[in-house]
């Protein structure tokens, strides 16, 4: 479900909970802590969704939300670690950069798939 749809549904749920609490007042009853528990939970969820929506709107780099793993020998790992340290990055950033460089070379016709 898209984030804006989640925000809209949370707002509607909050309104419904507020109306339920107002109904208790109209009935002459004083709402208790338990009556406010759900509305507090919904407000926290809404705040979280709005924060995430703001972050997504401001994001300039693509979201890194997919993961895969590759097994390498200890010697290969040590070499990658030394290269990464020399460039001042971690191994993930190093490998990600290598993949991007290779893919761009393929797209631009500068490289061959030597895989």
Buried (B, 14 or more C-beta within 10 A) or exposed (E): EEEEEBBEBBEEBBEEBEEEBEEEEEEEEEBEEEBEEBBEEBBEBBEEBBEEBEEEEEEEEEEEEEEEEEEEEEEEEEEBEEEBEEEEBEBEEBBEEEEEEBEEEEEEEEEEEEE
